[in-house]
Amino acid sequence: MTEDAPPKTPPILQTPRNTLQRLSRRASYDRAVIHAILDDGYVAVISALVEGAVRAQPIYYWRVGDELFVHGSRHNALFKALMDGQEACITVAHLDGLVLARSAFHHSMNYRSVVIYAHAREVTAAAERTAVLKQSVERLAAGRWGQIRKPSEPELRGTMVLGFAISEASAKARSGPPVDDPDDYGLPVWAGVVPCKLAFGEGEEDTNAQPPA
């Protein structure tokens, strides 16, 4: 008897709006590439129509499988619009370096980015919501969920957890040195890349034994 094969992950849906037209060689629709870029970040920007006007909100996110999750107040106007059916555009970007060229025109940046188009779903089942919230904490510090007080019922009632399928998405990235015009390579000016990366410092302990006055 053979074991059942694990379910296949569906490919990224490539559509006219997530297919890059300019500098298309920098694009990727590979799910592994998109997941890796998402997993290197913590803050996304969610944009959607709210009462007829575009609203954008930076927000902490985390990924579980093929979904990206966020949480926030039930009174959040953007969340309400998403629950009313508005589609979200979610962007994540990492700056990897400043690209200093020999000409003004070819100055650039090395970066990795992801754009996702998706409708939100609210996570309401108690078991799934607890598991997803646990992942949100564990992503910040492994093992933390077992050390802290869990969300109370009033806290859970006031919090909305939203999931977005990573389905219609694309990645775009630039890496490497500047690419100058042939005649500019002899100019007496420094050219190259100034690297940039996100780094965490030593933890600064909260020594308060009670809430600040």
VEXDREN-2710 file (C-alpha; in Angstrom, 1 decimal):
% VEXDREN-2710
k/r/px/py/pz
1/MET/0.0/0.0/0.0
2/THR/1.3/3.4/-0.9
3/GLU/0.8/6.5/1.2
4/ASP/-1.3/9.3/-0.2
5/ALA/0.9/12.1/-1.7
6/PRO/0.8/15.4/0.1
7/PRO/-1.5/18.0/-1.5
8/LYS/0.3/20.1/-4.1
9/THR/0.6/23.8/-3.4
10/PRO/-1.2/25.7/-6.1
11/PRO/1.0/27.9/-8.3
12/ILE/1.0/31.7/-8.0
13/LEU/-1.8/33.1/-10.1
14/GLN/-0.3/35.4/-12.8
15/THR/-2.7/38.0/-14.0
16/PRO/-2.4/41.2/-16.1
17/ARG/-2.1/43.4/-13.0
18/ASN/0.6/41.4/-11.2
19/THR/2.6/40.7/-14.3
20/LEU/5.5/43.2/-14.4
21/GLN/5.9/45.0/-17.7
22/ARG/8.9/47.2/-17.0
23/LEU/12.2/45.4/-16.0
24/SER/10.3/42.2/-16.1
25/ARG/13.6/40.3/-15.7
26/ARG/13.5/41.3/-12.1
27/ALA/10.2/39.7/-11.5
28/SER/9.4/36.3/-10.0
29/TYR/6.2/34.4/-9.6
30/ASP/7.8/31.5/-7.7
31/ARG/6.0/30.8/-4.5
32/ALA/9.3/29.9/-2.7
33/VAL/10.8/33.2/-3.7
34/ILE/7.7/35.2/-2.5
35/HIS/7.6/33.3/0.8
36/ALA/11.3/33.9/1.5
37/ILE/10.9/37.7/1.0
38/LEU/7.8/37.8/3.2
39/ASP/9.5/35.8/5.9
40/ASP/12.4/38.3/6.0
41/GLY/10.0/41.1/6.9
42/TYR/7.7/42.2/9.7
43/VAL/5.8/45.3/8.4
44/ALA/3.5/45.3/5.4
45/VAL/1.4/48.1/4.0
46/ILE/-2.3/47.3/3.3
47/SER/-4.1/49.5/1.0
48/ALA/-7.8/49.5/0.1
49/LEU/-10.8/51.7/-0.6
50/VAL/-12.4/53.1/2.6
51/GLU/-15.5/55.1/2.0
52/GLY/-14.5/55.9/-1.5
53/ALA/-10.9/57.0/-0.8
54/VAL/-7.7/55.0/-0.8
55/ARG/-6.3/54.3/2.7
56/ALA/-3.0/52.7/3.5
57/GLN/-1.9/51.2/6.8
58/PRO/1.5/49.8/7.9
59/ILE/0.9/46.7/10.0
60/TYR/2.8/43.8/11.5
61/TYR/2.2/40.6/9.6
62/TRP/3.2/37.0/9.7
63/ARG/2.9/34.0/7.3
64/VAL/1.4/30.6/8.0
65/GLY/1.6/28.3/4.9
66/ASP/0.1/30.0/1.9
67/GLU/-1.6/32.8/3.9
68/LEU/-0.5/36.1/5.3
69/PHE/-2.1/37.2/8.6
70/VAL/-2.6/40.5/10.4
71/HIS/-4.6/41.4/13.5
72/GLY/-6.1/44.6/14.9
73/SER/-9.0/46.4/16.5
74/ARG/-12.5/45.5/15.4
75/HIS/-13.1/49.3/15.2
76/ASN/-10.4/49.7/12.5
77/ALA/-12.0/51.4/9.5
78/LEU/-9.7/49.6/7.1
79/PHE/-10.6/46.2/8.5
80/LYS/-14.3/47.1/8.3
81/ALA/-13.9/47.9/4.6
82/LEU/-12.1/44.7/4.0
83/MET/-14.9/42.8/5.7
84/ASP/-17.4/44.6/3.6
85/GLY/-15.7/43.1/0.5
86/GLN/-13.1/45.6/-0.5
87/GLU/-10.0/44.1/-2.0
88/ALA/-6.6/44.7/-0.5
89/CYS/-3.3/45.4/-2.1
90/ILE/-0.5/44.3/0.3
91/THR/3.1/45.4/-0.2
92/VAL/6.3/44.4/1.5
93/ALA/9.8/45.7/0.7
94/HIS/13.3/45.3/2.0
95/LEU/16.2/47.8/1.2
96/ASP/19.4/45.8/0.7
97/GLY/21.7/48.5/-0.5
98/LEU/22.2/51.9/-2.1
99/VAL/23.5/51.7/-5.6
100/LEU/25.8/54.6/-6.4
101/ALA/26.5/54.9/-10.1
102/ARG/28.8/57.1/-12.1
103/SER/25.9/59.0/-13.5
104/ALA/22.8/60.4/-11.9
105/PHE/20.5/58.5/-14.1
106/HIS/21.7/55.0/-13.0
107/HIS/21.7/55.6/-9.3
108/SER/19.4/52.9/-7.8
109/MET/18.7/50.6/-4.9
110/ASN/19.1/46.9/-4.3
111/TYR/15.8/45.6/-2.9
112/ARG/13.4/42.7/-2.6
113/SER/9.6/43.3/-2.7
114/VAL/6.3/41.5/-2.9
115/VAL/2.9/42.7/-4.0
116/ILE/-0.2/40.7/-3.1
117/TYR/-3.8/41.3/-4.3
118/ALA/-6.4/39.5/-2.1
119/HIS/-9.7/39.6/-0.3
120/ALA/-9.5/39.2/3.5
121/ARG/-11.1/36.4/5.5
122/GLU/-11.8/36.7/9.2
123/VAL/-10.4/33.9/11.3
124/THR/-13.3/33.1/13.6
125/ALA/-12.9/29.4/14.6
126/ALA/-11.5/29.4/18.1
127/ALA/-8.9/26.7/17.5
128/GLU/-7.5/28.3/14.3
129/ARG/-7.6/31.8/15.8
130/THR/-5.5/30.6/18.8
131/ALA/-3.1/28.8/16.5
132/VAL/-2.6/31.8/14.3
133/LEU/-2.2/34.2/17.2
134/LYS/0.4/31.8/18.7
135/GLN/2.3/32.0/15.4
136/SER/2.2/35.8/15.6
137/VAL/4.0/35.7/18.9
138/GLU/6.3/32.8/18.2
139/ARG/7.6/34.6/15.1
140/LEU/8.8/37.5/17.3
141/ALA/10.5/35.2/19.8
142/ALA/10.5/31.4/19.6
143/GLY/9.1/29.8/22.8
144/ARG/7.5/33.0/23.9
145/TRP/3.9/31.7/23.8
146/GLY/4.6/29.2/26.6
147/GLN/5.9/32.0/28.9
148/ILE/3.2/34.7/28.6
149/ARG/-0.4/35.3/29.6
150/LYS/-2.7/34.1/26.8
151/PRO/-5.3/36.5/25.3
152/SER/-8.4/36.9/27.5
153/GLU/-11.9/36.6/26.2
154/PRO/-12.5/40.4/26.2
155/GLU/-9.2/40.8/24.3
156/LEU/-10.2/38.2/21.8
157/ARG/-13.6/39.8/21.3
158/GLY/-12.0/43.1/20.5
159/THR/-9.5/41.7/18.1
160/MET/-10.0/40.8/14.5
161/VAL/-7.6/38.4/12.8
162/LEU/-7.6/38.5/9.0
163/GLY/-6.0/36.1/6.6
164/PHE/-5.0/36.8/3.0
165/ALA/-4.3/34.1/0.4
166/ILE/-0.9/34.4/-1.2
167/SER/-2.3/33.6/-4.6
168/GLU/-2.3/36.6/-6.9
169/ALA/1.2/37.9/-6.1
170/SER/4.6/38.8/-7.6
171/ALA/8.1/39.5/-6.4
172/LYS/10.5/42.0/-7.7
173/ALA/14.2/42.4/-6.8
174/ARG/17.4/44.1/-7.8
175/SER/20.9/43.0/-6.8
176/GLY/24.4/43.7/-7.8
177/PRO/26.6/46.7/-8.8
178/PRO/25.5/49.7/-10.8
179/VAL/25.1/49.4/-14.5
180/ASP/26.5/52.5/-16.2
181/ASP/26.6/53.7/-19.7
182/PRO/29.8/52.4/-21.5
183/ASP/31.3/55.9/-21.8
184/ASP/30.8/56.6/-18.1
185/TYR/33.1/53.8/-16.8
186/GLY/36.2/56.0/-17.1
187/LEU/34.8/58.9/-15.0
188/PRO/36.9/59.6/-11.9
189/VAL/34.0/59.0/-9.4
190/TRP/33.4/56.3/-6.8
191/ALA/30.8/53.8/-7.8
192/GLY/29.5/50.7/-6.0
193/VAL/26.9/49.5/-3.4
194/VAL/26.5/50.6/0.2
195/PRO/24.9/47.5/1.9
196/CYS/21.9/47.9/4.2
197/LYS/20.3/45.3/6.4
198/LEU/17.9/45.1/9.4
199/ALA/19.7/44.2/12.6
200/PHE/18.4/43.8/16.2
201/GLY/20.3/44.9/19.2
202/GLU/20.5/43.6/22.7
203/GLY/17.2/43.4/24.6
204/GLU/16.4/46.3/26.9
205/GLU/14.6/44.8/29.9
206/ASP/11.4/46.4/31.3
207/THR/12.3/46.8/35.0
208/ASN/8.9/48.3/36.0
209/ALA/7.2/46.2/38.7
210/GLN/3.9/47.9/38.0
211/PRO/2.3/50.0/35.3
212/PRO/3.9/53.5/34.9
213/ALA/1.9/56.3/36.6
END
